[in-house]
Structures are given as C-alpha cells and as structure tokens.
Amino acid sequence: MEIVISEMIKKLRKEKRMTMRQLGDGIGVSDSAVSQYESGERRPPIDVCVKLAELFDVSLDVLILGKEKDRSEERSLAAVSKRVESYPLEDLRELGHLITYLQYRKEREQREGQGSVDTP
C-alpha cells in the first residue's frame, strides 16, 4: 500500500507545483515527513491522508489506492442541477413528468428485451 500512496503523494504534489515544505505546511507536517511519505519509508496516518486528499482535491481511493473514479456523470448532473435551479415551478413539473416517462420507457424496453430472450 505504501508504494501506491507514496507515488500518488509525489505525483499530486508535483502536479500542484508544490515543494515538500509547502505541502508539509499545508497538511501540518514537516518537509522531512513528506519526504518519508513520498519515499515509502513511512506511511501517513489516516488524519494526514484526509488532509492530503482535501488539499489535492481527490478521494481517499485515489490517494491510497491510485484508483481514478469516473466523475463525469457527477459533473454532468451537477451542471444540469445548476441549470434548472432557476426554472419556474411549472417547468420543473414538466421536467419531472419527462423524467418519469423516460424511466417508464427504459423499464418497458428492459422487460421487452427480457421477453424476447425467453421466446423461442
């Protein structure tokens, strides 16, 4: 585990163009502690991992495991949400009806697709 997190700390620090001292100051540890984290000589405690994730604006999964999460759906939903905030109530009702219809259509297509598999 230390290898992945050590590589991620170094990678993310360099992406932010930070020195070890700047990173250490940002998370409340010494620059020598940052050096030990990056070399894999020492594993950062969980509270430091949380601070690192917040500072680098990544999830703990990304920081610790090196797994990138696909956040495109989250971003697109956030963008849609932001757009509809200013819609009048009647438009929001229509949007709700449209969403209900789309869910119904998707479920119907799934049922029909399953039926055709069972049919000889």
NUGU-894628 format. One record per atom (N, C-alpha, C): atom name; x, y, z; residue number from 1. Coordinates in nm, 2 decimals. Each point is the difference from the previous one (the first is absolute). Layout:
! residues N
pt atom: CA | px: X | py: Y | pz: Z | seq: NUM
...
END
This chain:
! residues 120
pt atom: N | px: 0.08 | py: -0.12 | pz: 0.00 | seq: 1
pt atom: CA | px: -0.08 | py: 0.12 | pz: 0.00 | seq: 1
pt atom: C | px: 0.09 | py: 0.13 | pz: 0.00 | seq: 1
pt atom: N | px: 0.11 | py: -0.01 | pz: 0.07 | seq: 2
pt atom: CA | px: 0.08 | py: 0.12 | pz: 0.01 | seq: 2
pt atom: C | px: 0.05 | py: 0.05 | pz: -0.14 | seq: 2
pt atom: N | px: 0.03 | py: -0.10 | pz: -0.08 | seq: 3
pt atom: CA | px: 0.05 | py: 0.03 | pz: -0.13 | seq: 3
pt atom: C | px: -0.09 | py: 0.09 | pz: -0.08 | seq: 3
pt atom: N | px: -0.13 | py: -0.04 | pz: -0.01 | seq: 4
pt atom: CA | px: -0.10 | py: 0.07 | pz: -0.07 | seq: 4
pt atom: C | px: -0.02 | py: 0.14 | pz: 0.06 | seq: 4
pt atom: N | px: -0.02 | py: 0.01 | pz: 0.13 | seq: 5
pt atom: CA | px: -0.02 | py: 0.13 | pz: 0.06 | seq: 5
pt atom: C | px: 0.12 | py: 0.09 | pz: -0.01 | seq: 5
pt atom: N | px: 0.12 | py: -0.06 | pz: 0.01 | seq: 6
pt atom: CA | px: 0.12 | py: 0.08 | pz: -0.01 | seq: 6
pt atom: C | px: 0.01 | py: 0.06 | pz: -0.14 | seq: 6
pt atom: N | px: -0.03 | py: -0.08 | pz: -0.10 | seq: 7
pt atom: CA | px: 0.01 | py: 0.05 | pz: -0.14 | seq: 7
pt atom: C | px: -0.11 | py: 0.11 | pz: -0.02 | seq: 7
pt atom: N | px: -0.12 | py: -0.03 | pz: 0.05 | seq: 8
pt atom: CA | px: -0.11 | py: 0.10 | pz: -0.02 | seq: 8
pt atom: C | px: 0.03 | py: 0.13 | pz: 0.07 | seq: 8
pt atom: N | px: 0.06 | py: 0.00 | pz: 0.12 | seq: 9
pt atom: CA | px: 0.03 | py: 0.13 | pz: 0.07 | seq: 9
pt atom: C | px: 0.10 | py: 0.08 | pz: -0.08 | seq: 9
pt atom: N | px: 0.10 | py: -0.07 | pz: -0.05 | seq: 10
pt atom: CA | px: 0.11 | py: 0.07 | pz: -0.08 | seq: 10
pt atom: C | px: -0.06 | py: 0.05 | pz: -0.13 | seq: 10
pt atom: N | px: -0.08 | py: -0.08 | pz: -0.07 | seq: 11
pt atom: CA | px: -0.06 | py: 0.04 | pz: -0.12 | seq: 11
pt atom: C | px: -0.09 | py: 0.12 | pz: 0.01 | seq: 11
pt atom: N | px: -0.09 | py: -0.01 | pz: 0.11 | seq: 12
pt atom: CA | px: -0.10 | py: 0.11 | pz: 0.02 | seq: 12
pt atom: C | px: 0.07 | py: 0.13 | pz: 0.04 | seq: 12
pt atom: N | px: 0.11 | py: -0.02 | pz: 0.08 | seq: 13
pt atom: CA | px: 0.07 | py: 0.12 | pz: 0.05 | seq: 13
pt atom: C | px: 0.07 | py: 0.07 | pz: -0.12 | seq: 13
pt atom: N | px: 0.06 | py: -0.08 | pz: -0.09 | seq: 14
pt atom: CA | px: 0.06 | py: 0.06 | pz: -0.12 | seq: 14
pt atom: C | px: -0.10 | py: 0.06 | pz: -0.09 | seq: 14
pt atom: N | px: -0.12 | py: -0.06 | pz: -0.01 | seq: 15
pt atom: CA | px: -0.10 | py: 0.06 | pz: -0.09 | seq: 15
pt atom: C | px: -0.05 | py: 0.13 | pz: 0.05 | seq: 15
pt atom: N | px: 0.01 | py: 0.02 | pz: 0.14 | seq: 16
pt atom: CA | px: -0.04 | py: 0.13 | pz: 0.06 | seq: 16
pt atom: C | px: 0.12 | py: 0.09 | pz: 0.00 | seq: 16
pt atom: N | px: 0.11 | py: -0.05 | pz: -0.04 | seq: 17
pt atom: CA | px: 0.13 | py: 0.08 | pz: 0.00 | seq: 17
pt atom: C | px: 0.03 | py: 0.05 | pz: 0.14 | seq: 17
pt atom: N | px: -0.01 | py: -0.09 | pz: 0.09 | seq: 18
pt atom: CA | px: 0.03 | py: 0.03 | pz: 0.14 | seq: 18
pt atom: C | px: 0.14 | py: -0.06 | pz: 0.04 | seq: 18
pt atom: N | px: 0.07 | py: 0.07 | pz: 0.09 | seq: 19
pt atom: CA | px: 0.12 | py: -0.06 | pz: 0.06 | seq: 19
pt atom: C | px: -0.05 | py: -0.09 | pz: 0.11 | seq: 19
pt atom: N | px: 0.09 | py: -0.08 | pz: 0.05 | seq: 20
pt atom: CA | px: -0.03 | py: -0.08 | pz: 0.12 | seq: 20
pt atom: C | px: -0.03 | py: 0.08 | pz: 0.12 | seq: 20
pt atom: N | px: 0.07 | py: 0.11 | pz: 0.01 | seq: 21
pt atom: CA | px: -0.03 | py: 0.09 | pz: 0.11 | seq: 21
pt atom: C | px: -0.14 | py: 0.06 | pz: -0.01 | seq: 21
pt atom: N | px: -0.04 | py: 0.05 | pz: -0.12 | seq: 22
pt atom: CA | px: -0.13 | py: 0.05 | pz: -0.02 | seq: 22
pt atom: C | px: -0.11 | py: -0.10 | pz: 0.03 | seq: 22
pt atom: N | px: 0.02 | py: -0.12 | pz: -0.04 | seq: 23
pt atom: CA | px: -0.09 | py: -0.11 | pz: 0.03 | seq: 23
pt atom: C | px: -0.01 | py: -0.03 | pz: 0.15 | seq: 23
pt atom: N | px: 0.11 | py: -0.01 | pz: 0.06 | seq: 24
pt atom: CA | px: 0.01 | py: -0.02 | pz: 0.14 | seq: 24
pt atom: C | px: -0.07 | py: 0.11 | pz: 0.08 | seq: 24
pt atom: N | px: 0.02 | py: 0.12 | pz: -0.04 | seq: 25
pt atom: CA | px: -0.07 | py: 0.12 | pz: 0.07 | seq: 25
pt atom: C | px: -0.15 | py: -0.02 | pz: -0.02 | seq: 25
pt atom: N | px: -0.04 | py: -0.04 | pz: -0.12 | seq: 26
pt atom: CA | px: -0.14 | py: -0.01 | pz: -0.04 | seq: 26
pt atom: C | px: -0.08 | py: -0.11 | pz: 0.08 | seq: 26
pt atom: N | px: 0.08 | py: -0.10 | pz: 0.04 | seq: 27
pt atom: CA | px: -0.07 | py: -0.11 | pz: 0.07 | seq: 27
pt atom: C | px: 0.05 | py: -0.01 | pz: 0.15 | seq: 27
pt atom: N | px: 0.08 | py: 0.09 | pz: 0.04 | seq: 28
pt atom: CA | px: 0.05 | py: 0.00 | pz: 0.14 | seq: 28
pt atom: C | px: 0.10 | py: -0.10 | pz: 0.04 | seq: 28
pt atom: N | px: 0.09 | py: -0.03 | pz: -0.09 | seq: 29
pt atom: CA | px: 0.11 | py: -0.09 | pz: 0.03 | seq: 29
pt atom: C | px: 0.13 | py: 0.06 | pz: -0.05 | seq: 29
pt atom: N | px: 0.12 | py: -0.06 | pz: 0.04 | seq: 30
pt atom: CA | px: 0.12 | py: 0.06 | pz: -0.05 | seq: 30
pt atom: C | px: 0.03 | py: -0.05 | pz: -0.14 | seq: 30
pt atom: N | px: 0.09 | py: 0.07 | pz: -0.07 | seq: 31
pt atom: CA | px: 0.04 | py: -0.04 | pz: -0.13 | seq: 31
pt atom: C | px: 0.07 | py: -0.13 | pz: 0.00 | seq: 31
pt atom: N | px: 0.07 | py: -0.03 | pz: 0.11 | seq: 32
pt atom: CA | px: 0.07 | py: -0.13 | pz: 0.01 | seq: 32
pt atom: C | px: -0.11 | py: -0.12 | pz: 0.01 | seq: 32
pt atom: N | px: -0.11 | py: 0.03 | pz: 0.06 | seq: 33
pt atom: CA | px: -0.11 | py: -0.10 | pz: 0.00 | seq: 33
pt atom: C | px: -0.06 | py: -0.02 | pz: -0.14 | seq: 33
pt atom: N | px: -0.01 | py: 0.11 | pz: -0.07 | seq: 34
pt atom: CA | px: -0.05 | py: -0.01 | pz: -0.14 | seq: 34
pt atom: C | px: 0.10 | py: -0.08 | pz: -0.08 | seq: 34
pt atom: N | px: 0.13 | py: 0.02 | pz: 0.02 | seq: 35
pt atom: CA | px: 0.10 | py: -0.08 | pz: -0.07 | seq: 35
pt atom: C | px: -0.01 | py: -0.15 | pz: 0.03 | seq: 35
pt atom: N | px: -0.03 | py: -0.03 | pz: 0.13 | seq: 36
pt atom: CA | px: -0.01 | py: -0.14 | pz: 0.04 | seq: 36
pt atom: C | px: -0.13 | py: -0.06 | pz: -0.06 | seq: 36
pt atom: N | px: -0.11 | py: 0.08 | pz: -0.01 | seq: 37
pt atom: CA | px: -0.12 | py: -0.05 | pz: -0.06 | seq: 37
pt atom: C | px: 0.02 | py: -0.03 | pz: -0.15 | seq: 37
pt atom: N | px: 0.07 | py: 0.09 | pz: -0.07 | seq: 38
pt atom: CA | px: 0.03 | py: -0.02 | pz: -0.14 | seq: 38
pt atom: C | px: 0.09 | py: -0.11 | pz: -0.03 | seq: 38
pt atom: N | px: 0.10 | py: -0.03 | pz: 0.09 | seq: 39
pt atom: CA | px: 0.09 | py: -0.11 | pz: -0.03 | seq: 39
pt atom: C | px: -0.05 | py: -0.13 | pz: 0.04 | seq: 39
pt atom: N | px: -0.12 | py: 0.00 | pz: 0.08 | seq: 40
pt atom: CA | px: -0.05 | py: -0.13 | pz: 0.04 | seq: 40
pt atom: C | px: 0.06 | py: -0.04 | pz: 0.13 | seq: 40
pt atom: N | px: 0.09 | py: 0.08 | pz: 0.06 | seq: 41
pt atom: CA | px: 0.07 | py: -0.04 | pz: 0.12 | seq: 41
pt atom: C | px: -0.10 | py: 0.01 | pz: 0.12 | seq: 41
pt atom: N | px: -0.10 | py: 0.08 | pz: -0.01 | seq: 42
pt atom: CA | px: -0.10 | py: 0.02 | pz: 0.10 | seq: 42
pt atom: C | px: -0.14 | py: 0.01 | pz: -0.06 | seq: 42
pt atom: N | px: -0.10 | py: -0.05 | pz: 0.06 | seq: 43
pt atom: CA | px: -0.13 | py: 0.01 | pz: -0.05 | seq: 43
pt atom: C | px: -0.07 | py: 0.11 | pz: 0.08 | seq: 43
pt atom: N | px: -0.07 | py: 0.09 | pz: -0.07 | seq: 44
pt atom: CA | px: -0.07 | py: 0.11 | pz: 0.07 | seq: 44
pt atom: C | px: -0.12 | py: -0.06 | pz: 0.08 | seq: 44
pt atom: N | px: -0.02 | py: 0.05 | pz: 0.12 | seq: 45
pt atom: CA | px: -0.12 | py: -0.04 | pz: 0.07 | seq: 45
pt atom: C | px: -0.13 | py: 0.05 | pz: -0.07 | seq: 45
pt atom: N | px: -0.11 | py: -0.06 | pz: 0.04 | seq: 46
pt atom: CA | px: -0.13 | py: 0.03 | pz: -0.07 | seq: 46
pt atom: C | px: -0.04 | py: 0.15 | pz: 0.00 | seq: 46
pt atom: N | px: 0.03 | py: 0.07 | pz: 0.12 | seq: 47
pt atom: CA | px: -0.04 | py: 0.14 | pz: 0.00 | seq: 47
pt atom: C | px: 0.08 | py: 0.08 | pz: -0.10 | seq: 47
pt atom: N | px: 0.13 | py: -0.04 | pz: -0.02 | seq: 48
pt atom: CA | px: 0.08 | py: 0.06 | pz: -0.10 | seq: 48
pt atom: C | px: -0.05 | py: -0.03 | pz: -0.14 | seq: 48
pt atom: N | px: -0.04 | py: -0.13 | pz: -0.02 | seq: 49
pt atom: CA | px: -0.05 | py: -0.04 | pz: -0.13 | seq: 49
pt atom: C | px: -0.13 | py: 0.09 | pz: -0.03 | seq: 49
pt atom: N | px: -0.08 | py: 0.02 | pz: 0.09 | seq: 50
pt atom: CA | px: -0.12 | py: 0.08 | pz: -0.02 | seq: 50
pt atom: C | px: 0.04 | py: 0.14 | pz: -0.04 | seq: 50
pt atom: N | px: 0.10 | py: 0.06 | pz: 0.07 | seq: 51
pt atom: CA | px: 0.04 | py: 0.14 | pz: -0.03 | seq: 51
pt atom: C | px: 0.07 | py: 0.00 | pz: -0.14 | seq: 51
pt atom: N | px: 0.07 | py: -0.10 | pz: -0.04 | seq: 52
pt atom: CA | px: 0.06 | py: -0.01 | pz: -0.13 | seq: 52
pt atom: C | px: -0.11 | py: -0.01 | pz: -0.11 | seq: 52
pt atom: N | px: -0.10 | py: -0.08 | pz: 0.02 | seq: 53
pt atom: CA | px: -0.11 | py: -0.02 | pz: -0.09 | seq: 53
pt atom: C | px: -0.07 | py: 0.14 | pz: -0.02 | seq: 53
pt atom: N | px: -0.03 | py: 0.07 | pz: 0.11 | seq: 54
pt atom: CA | px: -0.06 | py: 0.12 | pz: -0.01 | seq: 54
pt atom: C | px: 0.08 | py: 0.11 | pz: -0.07 | seq: 54
pt atom: N | px: 0.13 | py: 0.00 | pz: 0.03 | seq: 55
pt atom: CA | px: 0.09 | py: 0.10 | pz: -0.06 | seq: 55
pt atom: C | px: 0.01 | py: -0.03 | pz: -0.15 | seq: 55
pt atom: N | px: 0.01 | py: -0.12 | pz: -0.04 | seq: 56
pt atom: CA | px: 0.02 | py: -0.04 | pz: -0.14 | seq: 56
pt atom: C | px: -0.14 | py: -0.01 | pz: -0.07 | seq: 56
pt atom: N | px: -0.10 | py: 0.01 | pz: 0.07 | seq: 57
pt atom: CA | px: -0.14 | py: -0.01 | pz: -0.05 | seq: 57
pt atom: C | px: -0.02 | py: -0.13 | pz: -0.08 | seq: 57
pt atom: N | px: 0.04 | py: -0.11 | pz: 0.07 | seq: 58
pt atom: CA | px: -0.03 | py: -0.13 | pz: -0.05 | seq: 58
pt atom: C | px: -0.06 | py: -0.09 | pz: 0.11 | seq: 58
pt atom: N | px: -0.06 | py: -0.11 | pz: -0.04 | seq: 59
pt atom: CA | px: -0.06 | py: -0.09 | pz: 0.10 | seq: 59
pt atom: C | px: 0.12 | py: -0.08 | pz: 0.07 | seq: 59
pt atom: N | px: -0.04 | py: -0.06 | pz: 0.11 | seq: 60
pt atom: CA | px: 0.10 | py: -0.08 | pz: 0.07 | seq: 60
pt atom: C | px: 0.03 | py: -0.12 | pz: -0.08 | seq: 60
pt atom: N | px: -0.09 | py: -0.05 | pz: -0.08 | seq: 61
pt atom: CA | px: 0.02 | py: -0.11 | pz: -0.09 | seq: 61
pt atom: C | px: 0.12 | py: 0.03 | pz: -0.10 | seq: 61
pt atom: N | px: -0.01 | py: 0.12 | pz: -0.05 | seq: 62
pt atom: CA | px: 0.10 | py: 0.04 | pz: -0.10 | seq: 62
pt atom: C | px: 0.14 | py: 0.01 | pz: 0.07 | seq: 62
pt atom: N | px: -0.01 | py: 0.06 | pz: 0.12 | seq: 63
pt atom: CA | px: 0.13 | py: 0.03 | pz: 0.07 | seq: 63
pt atom: C | px: 0.06 | py: -0.13 | pz: 0.05 | seq: 63
pt atom: N | px: -0.08 | py: -0.09 | pz: 0.06 | seq: 64
pt atom: CA | px: 0.06 | py: -0.12 | pz: 0.06 | seq: 64
pt atom: C | px: 0.02 | py: -0.11 | pz: -0.10 | seq: 64
pt atom: N | px: -0.10 | py: -0.02 | pz: -0.09 | seq: 65
pt atom: CA | px: 0.00 | py: -0.12 | pz: -0.09 | seq: 65
pt atom: C | px: 0.04 | py: 0.03 | pz: -0.14 | seq: 65
pt atom: N | px: 0.01 | py: 0.13 | pz: -0.03 | seq: 66
pt atom: CA | px: 0.03 | py: 0.04 | pz: -0.14 | seq: 66
pt atom: C | px: -0.11 | py: -0.02 | pz: -0.10 | seq: 66
pt atom: N | px: -0.12 | py: -0.02 | pz: 0.05 | seq: 67
pt atom: CA | px: -0.12 | py: -0.03 | pz: -0.09 | seq: 67
pt atom: C | px: -0.06 | py: 0.14 | pz: -0.03 | seq: 67
pt atom: N | px: -0.01 | py: 0.02 | pz: -0.13 | seq: 68
pt atom: CA | px: -0.07 | py: 0.12 | pz: -0.05 | seq: 68
pt atom: C | px: -0.15 | py: -0.03 | pz: -0.01 | seq: 68
pt atom: N | px: -0.08 | py: 0.08 | pz: 0.06 | seq: 69
pt atom: CA | px: -0.14 | py: -0.02 | pz: -0.02 | seq: 69
pt atom: C | px: -0.05 | py: 0.09 | pz: -0.11 | seq: 69
pt atom: N | px: -0.10 | py: -0.06 | pz: -0.08 | seq: 70
pt atom: CA | px: -0.06 | py: 0.08 | pz: -0.11 | seq: 70
pt atom: C | px: -0.10 | py: 0.09 | pz: 0.06 | seq: 70
pt atom: N | px: 0.03 | py: 0.13 | pz: 0.00 | seq: 71
pt atom: CA | px: -0.09 | py: 0.10 | pz: 0.06 | seq: 71
pt atom: C | px: -0.07 | py: 0.08 | pz: -0.11 | seq: 71
pt atom: N | px: 0.00 | py: -0.05 | pz: -0.12 | seq: 72
pt atom: CA | px: -0.06 | py: 0.08 | pz: -0.11 | seq: 72
pt atom: C | px: -0.15 | py: 0.00 | pz: 0.02 | seq: 72
pt atom: N | px: -0.06 | py: -0.11 | pz: 0.05 | seq: 73
pt atom: CA | px: -0.14 | py: 0.00 | pz: 0.03 | seq: 73
pt atom: C | px: -0.04 | py: 0.09 | pz: 0.11 | seq: 73
pt atom: N | px: 0.08 | py: 0.01 | pz: 0.11 | seq: 74
pt atom: CA | px: -0.02 | py: 0.09 | pz: 0.11 | seq: 74
pt atom: C | px: 0.00 | py: 0.14 | pz: -0.05 | seq: 74
pt atom: N | px: 0.10 | py: 0.03 | pz: -0.08 | seq: 75
pt atom: CA | px: 0.02 | py: 0.14 | pz: -0.06 | seq: 75
pt atom: C | px: -0.12 | py: 0.04 | pz: -0.08 | seq: 75
pt atom: N | px: -0.04 | py: -0.10 | pz: -0.09 | seq: 76
pt atom: CA | px: -0.11 | py: 0.04 | pz: -0.09 | seq: 76
pt atom: C | px: -0.13 | py: 0.01 | pz: 0.08 | seq: 76
pt atom: N | px: -0.02 | py: -0.08 | pz: 0.10 | seq: 77
pt atom: CA | px: -0.12 | py: 0.02 | pz: 0.09 | seq: 77
pt atom: C | px: 0.00 | py: 0.13 | pz: 0.07 | seq: 77
pt atom: N | px: 0.12 | py: 0.04 | pz: 0.05 | seq: 78
pt atom: CA | px: 0.01 | py: 0.13 | pz: 0.07 | seq: 78
pt atom: C | px: -0.02 | py: 0.11 | pz: -0.10 | seq: 78
pt atom: N | px: 0.04 | py: -0.01 | pz: -0.12 | seq: 79
pt atom: CA | px: -0.02 | py: 0.11 | pz: -0.10 | seq: 79
pt atom: C | px: -0.15 | py: 0.01 | pz: -0.03 | seq: 79
pt atom: N | px: -0.07 | py: -0.12 | pz: -0.02 | seq: 80
pt atom: CA | px: -0.14 | py: 0.01 | pz: -0.03 | seq: 80
pt atom: C | px: -0.08 | py: 0.06 | pz: 0.12 | seq: 80
pt atom: N | px: 0.04 | py: -0.04 | pz: 0.12 | seq: 81
pt atom: CA | px: -0.06 | py: 0.05 | pz: 0.12 | seq: 81
pt atom: C | px: 0.01 | py: 0.15 | pz: 0.01 | seq: 81
pt atom: N | px: 0.12 | py: 0.05 | pz: -0.03 | seq: 82
pt atom: CA | px: 0.02 | py: 0.14 | pz: 0.01 | seq: 82
pt atom: C | px: -0.08 | py: 0.08 | pz: -0.11 | seq: 82
pt atom: N | px: -0.02 | py: -0.07 | pz: -0.12 | seq: 83
pt atom: CA | px: -0.08 | py: 0.07 | pz: -0.10 | seq: 83
pt atom: C | px: -0.15 | py: 0.01 | pz: 0.04 | seq: 83
pt atom: N | px: -0.05 | py: -0.11 | pz: 0.06 | seq: 84
pt atom: CA | px: -0.14 | py: 0.00 | pz: 0.03 | seq: 84
pt atom: C | px: -0.04 | py: 0.07 | pz: 0.13 | seq: 84
pt atom: N | px: 0.10 | py: 0.05 | pz: 0.07 | seq: 85
pt atom: CA | px: -0.03 | py: 0.07 | pz: 0.13 | seq: 85
pt atom: C | px: -0.09 | py: 0.12 | pz: -0.03 | seq: 85
pt atom: N | px: 0.01 | py: 0.07 | pz: -0.11 | seq: 86
pt atom: CA | px: -0.07 | py: 0.12 | pz: -0.03 | seq: 86
pt atom: C | px: -0.13 | py: -0.02 | pz: -0.07 | seq: 86
pt atom: N | px: -0.03 | py: -0.13 | pz: -0.04 | seq: 87
pt atom: CA | px: -0.12 | py: -0.03 | pz: -0.07 | seq: 87
pt atom: C | px: -0.13 | py: 0.03 | pz: 0.08 | seq: 87
pt atom: N | px: -0.10 | py: 0.05 | pz: -0.06 | seq: 88
pt atom: CA | px: -0.13 | py: 0.02 | pz: 0.07 | seq: 88
pt atom: C | px: -0.06 | py: -0.13 | pz: 0.04 | seq: 88
pt atom: N | px: -0.08 | py: 0.00 | pz: 0.10 | seq: 89
pt atom: CA | px: -0.06 | py: -0.12 | pz: 0.06 | seq: 89
pt atom: C | px: -0.07 | py: -0.08 | pz: -0.11 | seq: 89
pt atom: N | px: -0.08 | py: 0.06 | pz: -0.09 | seq: 90
pt atom: CA | px: -0.07 | py: -0.08 | pz: -0.10 | seq: 90
pt atom: C | px: 0.10 | py: -0.07 | pz: -0.09 | seq: 90
pt atom: N | px: 0.11 | py: 0.06 | pz: -0.04 | seq: 91
pt atom: CA | px: 0.10 | py: -0.07 | pz: -0.08 | seq: 91
pt atom: C | px: 0.06 | py: -0.12 | pz: 0.08 | seq: 91
pt atom: N | px: 0.02 | py: 0.02 | pz: 0.13 | seq: 92
pt atom: CA | px: 0.05 | py: -0.11 | pz: 0.08 | seq: 92
pt atom: C | px: -0.09 | py: -0.12 | pz: 0.00 | seq: 92
pt atom: N | px: -0.13 | py: 0.03 | pz: 0.01 | seq: 93
pt atom: CA | px: -0.10 | py: -0.10 | pz: 0.00 | seq: 93
pt atom: C | px: 0.00 | py: -0.08 | pz: -0.13 | seq: 93
pt atom: N | px: 0.01 | py: 0.08 | pz: -0.11 | seq: 94
pt atom: CA | px: 0.01 | py: -0.07 | pz: -0.14 | seq: 94
pt atom: C | px: 0.13 | py: -0.09 | pz: 0.00 | seq: 94
pt atom: N | px: 0.11 | py: 0.06 | pz: 0.05 | seq: 95
pt atom: CA | px: 0.12 | py: -0.08 | pz: 0.00 | seq: 95
pt atom: C | px: -0.02 | py: -0.13 | pz: 0.08 | seq: 95
pt atom: N | px: -0.07 | py: 0.01 | pz: 0.11 | seq: 96
pt atom: CA | px: -0.02 | py: -0.12 | pz: 0.08 | seq: 96
pt atom: C | px: -0.09 | py: -0.10 | pz: -0.07 | seq: 96
pt atom: N | px: -0.10 | py: 0.04 | pz: -0.08 | seq: 97
pt atom: CA | px: -0.08 | py: -0.09 | pz: -0.08 | seq: 97
pt atom: C | px: 0.09 | py: -0.06 | pz: -0.11 | seq: 97
pt atom: N | px: 0.09 | py: 0.08 | pz: -0.06 | seq: 98
pt atom: CA | px: 0.08 | py: -0.06 | pz: -0.10 | seq: 98
pt atom: C | px: 0.10 | py: -0.11 | pz: 0.06 | seq: 98
pt atom: N | px: 0.05 | py: 0.03 | pz: 0.11 | seq: 99
pt atom: CA | px: 0.09 | py: -0.10 | pz: 0.07 | seq: 99
pt atom: C | px: -0.08 | py: -0.13 | pz: 0.03 | seq: 99
pt atom: N | px: -0.12 | py: 0.02 | pz: 0.05 | seq: 100
pt atom: CA | px: -0.08 | py: -0.12 | pz: 0.03 | seq: 100
pt atom: C | px: -0.03 | py: -0.08 | pz: -0.13 | seq: 100
pt atom: N | px: -0.03 | py: 0.07 | pz: -0.11 | seq: 101
pt atom: CA | px: -0.02 | py: -0.07 | pz: -0.12 | seq: 101
pt atom: C | px: 0.12 | py: -0.07 | pz: -0.05 | seq: 101
pt atom: N | px: 0.12 | py: 0.06 | pz: 0.01 | seq: 102
pt atom: CA | px: 0.12 | py: -0.06 | pz: -0.04 | seq: 102
pt atom: C | px: 0.03 | py: -0.13 | pz: 0.08 | seq: 102
pt atom: N | px: -0.03 | py: 0.01 | pz: 0.13 | seq: 103
pt atom: CA | px: 0.02 | py: -0.12 | pz: 0.08 | seq: 103
pt atom: C | px: -0.09 | py: -0.11 | pz: -0.04 | seq: 103
pt atom: N | px: -0.13 | py: 0.04 | pz: -0.02 | seq: 104
pt atom: CA | px: -0.10 | py: -0.10 | pz: -0.05 | seq: 104
pt atom: C | px: 0.05 | py: -0.07 | pz: -0.13 | seq: 104
pt atom: N | px: 0.04 | py: 0.08 | pz: -0.09 | seq: 105
pt atom: CA | px: 0.04 | py: -0.05 | pz: -0.13 | seq: 105
pt atom: C | px: 0.12 | py: -0.09 | pz: 0.01 | seq: 105
pt atom: N | px: 0.10 | py: 0.03 | pz: 0.08 | seq: 106
pt atom: CA | px: 0.11 | py: -0.08 | pz: 0.02 | seq: 106
pt atom: C | px: -0.04 | py: -0.14 | pz: 0.06 | seq: 106
pt atom: N | px: -0.08 | py: 0.01 | pz: 0.11 | seq: 107
pt atom: CA | px: -0.05 | py: -0.13 | pz: 0.06 | seq: 107
pt atom: C | px: -0.08 | py: -0.08 | pz: -0.10 | seq: 107
pt atom: N | px: -0.08 | py: 0.06 | pz: -0.08 | seq: 108
pt atom: CA | px: -0.08 | py: -0.07 | pz: -0.10 | seq: 108
pt atom: C | px: 0.10 | py: -0.07 | pz: -0.10 | seq: 108
pt atom: N | px: 0.10 | py: 0.07 | pz: -0.05 | seq: 109
pt atom: CA | px: 0.10 | py: -0.05 | pz: -0.09 | seq: 109
pt atom: C | px: 0.07 | py: -0.12 | pz: 0.06 | seq: 109
pt atom: N | px: 0.03 | py: 0.01 | pz: 0.13 | seq: 110
pt atom: CA | px: 0.07 | py: -0.11 | pz: 0.06 | seq: 110
pt atom: C | px: -0.09 | py: -0.12 | pz: 0.01 | seq: 110
pt atom: N | px: -0.12 | py: 0.02 | pz: 0.04 | seq: 111
pt atom: CA | px: -0.10 | py: -0.11 | pz: 0.01 | seq: 111
pt atom: C | px: -0.01 | py: -0.07 | pz: -0.14 | seq: 111
pt atom: N | px: -0.02 | py: 0.08 | pz: -0.10 | seq: 112
pt atom: CA | px: -0.02 | py: -0.05 | pz: -0.14 | seq: 112
pt atom: C | px: 0.13 | py: -0.08 | pz: -0.04 | seq: 112
pt atom: N | px: 0.11 | py: 0.06 | pz: 0.03 | seq: 113
pt atom: CA | px: 0.13 | py: -0.07 | pz: -0.03 | seq: 113
pt atom: C | px: 0.01 | py: -0.13 | pz: 0.07 | seq: 113
pt atom: N | px: -0.04 | py: -0.01 | pz: 0.12 | seq: 114
pt atom: CA | px: 0.00 | py: -0.13 | pz: 0.08 | seq: 114
pt atom: C | px: -0.10 | py: -0.10 | pz: -0.06 | seq: 114
pt atom: N | px: -0.11 | py: 0.05 | pz: -0.04 | seq: 115
pt atom: CA | px: -0.10 | py: -0.08 | pz: -0.06 | seq: 115
pt atom: C | px: 0.04 | py: -0.07 | pz: -0.13 | seq: 115
pt atom: N | px: 0.08 | py: 0.08 | pz: -0.08 | seq: 116
pt atom: CA | px: 0.04 | py: -0.05 | pz: -0.13 | seq: 116
pt atom: C | px: 0.11 | py: -0.11 | pz: 0.02 | seq: 116
pt atom: N | px: 0.07 | py: 0.01 | pz: 0.11 | seq: 117
pt atom: CA | px: 0.10 | py: -0.11 | pz: 0.03 | seq: 117
pt atom: C | px: -0.07 | py: -0.13 | pz: 0.03 | seq: 117
pt atom: N | px: -0.11 | py: 0.01 | pz: 0.08 | seq: 118
pt atom: CA | px: -0.07 | py: -0.12 | pz: 0.04 | seq: 118
pt atom: C | px: -0.08 | py: -0.06 | pz: -0.11 | seq: 118
pt atom: N | px: -0.04 | py: 0.08 | pz: -0.11 | seq: 119
pt atom: CA | px: -0.08 | py: -0.05 | pz: -0.10 | seq: 119
pt atom: C | px: 0.09 | py: -0.08 | pz: -0.10 | seq: 119
pt atom: N | px: -0.05 | py: -0.12 | pz: -0.04 | seq: 120
pt atom: CA | px: 0.08 | py: -0.08 | pz: -0.10 | seq: 120
pt atom: C | px: 0.01 | py: 0.06 | pz: -0.13 | seq: 120
END
